[in-house]
Amino acid sequence: MSVTPIRLFGDPVLTTPAAPVVDFDAELRALVDDLTETMHAAGGAGLAAPQLGVGLRVFTWYVDGEVGHLVNPDVSPVGEETEDGPEGCLSIPGYRWDCRRHLHVVATGWNMHGDPVRVEGSELLARAIQHETDHLDGVLFVDRLDPDARAAALAELEAAEWAGMAAWLPAPAPVVKVSPH
């Protein structure tokens, strides 16, 4: 497991649809571990493989104390209810804009061992699942903003202190050792 650099807005990998996972092997398990560790180090609610420069359909999430991952997800809204809410992205650090998402979703896919998984999510978990699945489709949340908000967001991102950088490396959580004395 390792904290891995997160690709930043402007990197073509973020707008390229990811390929389905076909091998449920040690390499996939290592990727899920890296995604999870990097997500925690960055303080995120989710992280998709393309954000680490890996073009595979896998993501992790951390919402309400629950950690999970999905491989080759298929997401469907449950009902028609949507909400506008603040959304950010580890590939667009320091920025948040209101984005409309379905309030309830169900996602199916597999875990890193190839076992079937079904996740039902509402509110923040539903938002995270939709956001991360968008990454797998090459879609960023700023692409979902209404035209005026998107234009304003893109203008702000051109002036971001990290604009033009390829990636950033979150600092891993410090390990605190307690003296036996």
Salt bridges, closest charged atoms under 4 A:
ASP11 OD2 - ARG7 NH1 2.98
GLU81 OE1 - HIS104 NE2 3.66
GLU83 OE2 - ARG127 NH2 3.80
ASP84 OD2 - ARG100 NH2 2.92
GLU87 OE2 - ARG101 NH2 2.78
GLU87 OE1 - ARG127 NH1 2.59
GLU87 OE2 - HIS131 ND1 2.62
GLU120 OE2 - ARG118 NH2 3.28
ASP134 OD2 - ARG101 NH1 2.81
ASP134 OD2 - ARG144 NE 2.56
ASP137 OD1 - ARG57 NH1 2.93
ASP143 OD1 - ARG150 NH2 3.02
